[in-house]
Amino acid sequence: MKFILNVVCLFLLASCAGIPPTQNAAFLAQQRAAFGDNPAEEFNRMTRYEKGKIAHHDPLSSFGTVSETFTSAPDPAKIEFGQSSVTDSFGDGGKAATTHMMDIDGEEVKRGKSLAQDVADLRSGVLSANDLPIHVFHYVDLDGDAHWVTQNNRALTVLRMAKLNPTKILVLKKSDLEKKQGANSLLSVLNRLKAMPNCKPSPEMYIRIAGVNDIGQPRNSWDWDAPFGSMVK
């Protein structure tokens, strides 16, 4: 019965997202080992996985609105994630809270820390929630629902993993995002929502790990088609 439900789940995913209902056996085995085989949860996860591989370049007119003014402050416990998944480590260009120095061939080199290491540092007191400021913007989706959404998804993921709420929240107005370029620009931030179910922010975040992707290719955790290893909310 479970097998039939899983087949139906993948068929529905294909019909909704235009994706062939075929996945590599090793990939599916890894995902079910990590998450179980609840069809509803698998549908949500696989939707994020497949949509997350697409480079979305939709115009601003296809989204809701980012606010320039606010009537209330964000509730730290209700800030949502604004992309489908994150890698399991930070980048090398981060600050002290998200990087450490390593000796490589006699030279001190800055390297990104794993999310798990930051969680351990928060729990031990080496870091506090203040060391991981959260940048948020106020987004009203096409259905008229309002959300406070994080721009730096990995930092919020770490706090959620450590069962902590943000204590240092920096609010970004629409004009602030319009001044940014690259991955943090207004359009880039909004296009990440296209990989989310119903194109909306979510209280859930999936963490990518190194492993085999859906067509049997080895992937590092920073690849968008790397498998998911865990979920936090």
C-alpha positions as CSV (number, residue, x, y, z in Angstrom):
1,M,0.0,0.0,0.0
2,K,2.8,2.4,0.9
3,F,4.5,1.7,-2.4
4,I,1.4,2.6,-4.3
5,L,1.0,5.8,-2.4
6,N,4.5,6.8,-3.1
7,V,4.0,6.1,-6.8
8,V,0.9,8.3,-6.8
9,C,2.8,11.0,-4.9
10,L,5.5,11.2,-7.6
11,F,2.9,11.0,-10.4
12,L,1.1,14.0,-8.9
13,L,4.4,15.8,-8.5
14,A,5.1,15.2,-12.2
15,S,1.6,16.4,-13.3
16,C,1.9,19.6,-11.1
17,A,5.4,20.6,-11.9
18,G,6.0,19.1,-15.4
19,I,8.6,16.7,-14.0
20,P,9.0,13.0,-15.1
21,P,7.9,10.7,-12.3
22,T,11.2,8.8,-12.2
23,Q,13.9,9.2,-9.6
24,N,17.2,7.3,-9.0
25,A,16.7,4.4,-6.6
26,A,19.7,5.3,-4.4
27,F,18.4,8.9,-4.1
28,L,14.9,7.8,-3.1
29,A,16.4,5.3,-0.6
30,Q,18.5,8.1,1.0
31,Q,15.5,10.4,1.2
32,R,13.2,7.8,2.7
33,A,15.9,6.9,5.2
34,A,16.2,10.5,6.3
35,F,12.5,11.4,6.2
36,G,10.4,8.2,6.1
37,D,7.8,7.6,3.4
38,N,4.8,9.7,4.3
39,P,3.4,10.5,0.9
40,A,2.2,14.1,1.8
41,E,5.6,15.0,3.2
42,E,7.4,13.4,0.3
43,F,5.3,15.4,-2.1
44,N,6.2,18.7,-0.4
45,R,9.9,17.7,-0.2
46,M,10.2,16.6,-3.8
47,T,8.3,19.7,-5.1
48,R,10.9,21.9,-3.4
49,Y,13.7,19.7,-4.6
50,E,12.7,19.8,-8.2
51,K,11.7,23.5,-8.3
52,G,14.8,24.4,-6.5
53,K,16.9,23.2,-9.4
54,I,15.3,25.7,-11.8
55,A,17.0,29.1,-12.3
56,H,13.9,31.3,-12.0
57,H,14.1,34.7,-13.7
58,D,10.5,36.0,-13.3
59,P,9.8,39.8,-13.4
60,L,8.8,41.7,-10.3
61,S,5.2,42.0,-11.7
62,S,4.8,38.2,-11.1
63,F,5.2,38.5,-7.3
64,G,3.4,40.2,-4.4
65,T,4.8,43.3,-2.9
66,V,7.7,44.2,-0.5
67,S,6.7,46.9,2.0
68,E,8.4,50.2,2.3
69,T,6.7,51.1,5.6
70,F,5.5,49.0,8.5
71,T,2.8,49.2,11.1
72,S,4.3,46.5,13.4
73,A,7.6,44.9,14.2
74,P,8.4,41.3,13.2
75,D,7.6,38.6,15.8
76,P,10.9,36.7,16.1
77,A,9.1,33.3,16.4
78,K,7.2,33.8,13.2
79,I,9.9,34.9,10.7
80,E,9.7,32.6,7.7
81,F,12.2,31.2,5.3
82,G,12.4,32.6,1.8
83,Q,14.0,29.7,-0.2
84,S,13.5,26.0,-0.7
85,S,16.7,24.7,0.9
86,V,20.1,25.6,2.2
87,T,23.6,24.0,2.1
88,D,24.9,22.5,5.3
89,S,27.7,25.0,5.7
90,F,28.4,28.7,5.5
91,G,30.6,30.4,2.9
92,D,34.2,31.4,3.3
93,G,33.4,35.1,3.2
94,G,31.3,35.2,6.3
95,K,32.0,36.8,9.7
96,A,33.4,35.3,12.9
97,A,30.2,33.6,13.8
98,T,30.0,31.7,10.6
99,T,33.7,31.1,9.7
100,H,36.9,29.8,11.3
101,M,40.6,29.8,10.5
102,M,42.3,26.7,9.3
103,D,45.9,25.9,8.8
104,I,46.4,24.8,5.1
105,D,50.0,24.1,4.1
106,G,51.2,26.5,6.8
107,E,48.9,29.3,5.9
108,E,46.0,30.5,8.0
109,V,42.9,30.4,5.7
110,K,39.3,31.4,6.5
111,R,36.8,28.7,5.9
112,G,33.0,28.5,6.3
113,K,31.7,26.6,9.4
114,S,29.1,23.9,9.1
115,L,25.6,24.8,10.3
116,A,26.0,22.0,12.9
117,Q,29.1,23.6,14.3
118,D,27.3,26.9,14.8
119,V,24.5,25.1,16.5
120,A,27.0,23.5,18.9
121,D,28.6,26.9,19.5
122,L,25.2,28.4,20.4
123,R,24.4,25.6,22.7
124,S,27.8,25.8,24.5
125,G,27.7,29.5,24.8
126,V,30.6,30.2,22.5
127,L,28.0,32.1,20.3
128,S,24.8,33.9,21.2
129,A,21.8,34.6,19.1
130,N,23.1,38.2,18.8
131,D,26.1,36.9,16.8
132,L,23.7,35.8,14.0
133,P,21.7,38.9,13.1
134,I,18.6,38.2,10.9
135,H,17.8,40.5,8.0
136,V,14.1,40.5,7.2
137,F,11.6,42.1,4.8
138,H,7.8,42.4,4.9
139,Y,6.2,40.6,2.0
140,V,2.5,40.6,1.0
141,D,1.9,37.6,-1.3
142,L,-0.5,37.5,-4.3
143,D,-3.3,36.2,-2.0
144,G,-2.9,39.2,0.3
145,D,-1.2,37.3,3.1
146,A,1.6,39.1,5.0
147,H,4.9,37.5,5.9
148,W,8.1,38.6,7.6
149,V,10.8,36.8,5.5
150,T,14.5,36.3,6.2
151,Q,17.0,37.3,3.6
152,N,19.8,35.3,5.3
153,N,18.3,31.8,5.4
154,R,21.2,29.9,6.8
155,A,21.5,32.1,9.9
156,L,17.8,31.6,10.7
157,T,18.2,27.9,10.0
158,V,21.0,27.6,12.6
159,L,18.9,29.5,15.2
160,R,15.9,27.3,14.5
161,M,18.1,24.2,14.8
162,A,19.3,25.4,18.2
163,K,15.7,26.1,19.3
164,L,16.4,29.8,19.6
165,N,14.6,32.9,18.3
166,P,16.5,35.7,16.7
167,T,17.4,38.5,19.1
168,K,19.0,40.9,16.6
169,I,16.6,41.6,13.7
170,L,17.4,44.1,11.0
171,V,14.4,45.2,9.0
172,L,14.9,45.9,5.2
173,K,12.6,48.2,3.4
174,K,11.8,47.7,-0.3
175,S,14.2,50.6,-1.1
176,D,17.0,48.8,0.8
177,L,16.6,45.7,-1.3
178,E,16.4,47.8,-4.5
179,K,19.9,49.1,-3.7
180,K,21.4,45.6,-3.4
181,Q,22.9,43.7,-6.2
182,G,23.5,40.0,-7.0
183,A,22.0,37.3,-4.8
184,N,20.6,39.8,-2.3
185,S,18.9,42.1,-4.8
186,L,15.1,42.5,-4.6
187,L,14.5,40.5,-7.7
188,S,16.8,37.7,-6.7
189,V,15.3,37.4,-3.3
190,L,11.8,37.2,-4.7
191,N,12.7,34.7,-7.4
192,R,13.8,32.3,-4.7
193,L,10.1,32.1,-3.7
194,K,9.3,30.4,-7.1
195,A,10.9,27.2,-5.7
196,M,8.5,27.2,-2.7
197,P,5.1,25.5,-2.7
198,N,2.5,28.1,-3.8
199,C,5.4,30.6,-4.2
200,K,5.1,31.5,-0.5
201,P,7.6,31.8,2.3
202,S,7.6,28.8,4.7
203,P,8.3,28.0,8.4
204,E,10.2,24.9,7.2
205,M,13.7,24.7,5.8
206,Y,15.4,21.7,4.2
207,I,19.2,21.2,4.5
208,R,21.2,19.8,1.6
209,I,24.0,17.3,2.2
210,A,26.6,15.6,-0.1
211,G,25.1,12.6,-1.8
212,V,23.6,11.2,-5.0
213,N,21.1,13.3,-6.9
214,D,17.9,12.2,-8.5
215,I,19.7,10.9,-11.7
216,G,22.5,9.2,-9.9
217,Q,25.2,11.8,-10.0
218,P,27.4,12.6,-6.9
219,R,26.8,16.1,-5.6
220,N,28.2,18.4,-2.9
221,S,25.9,20.1,-0.4
222,W,26.3,23.5,-2.1
223,D,24.8,22.1,-5.4
224,W,21.1,22.9,-5.8
225,D,20.4,19.3,-6.8
226,A,22.1,17.7,-3.8
227,P,19.8,15.5,-1.6
228,F,18.1,16.8,1.5
229,G,19.5,15.5,4.8
230,S,17.1,17.0,7.4
231,M,14.4,19.6,7.9
232,V,14.0,22.2,10.6
233,K,11.1,24.5,11.5
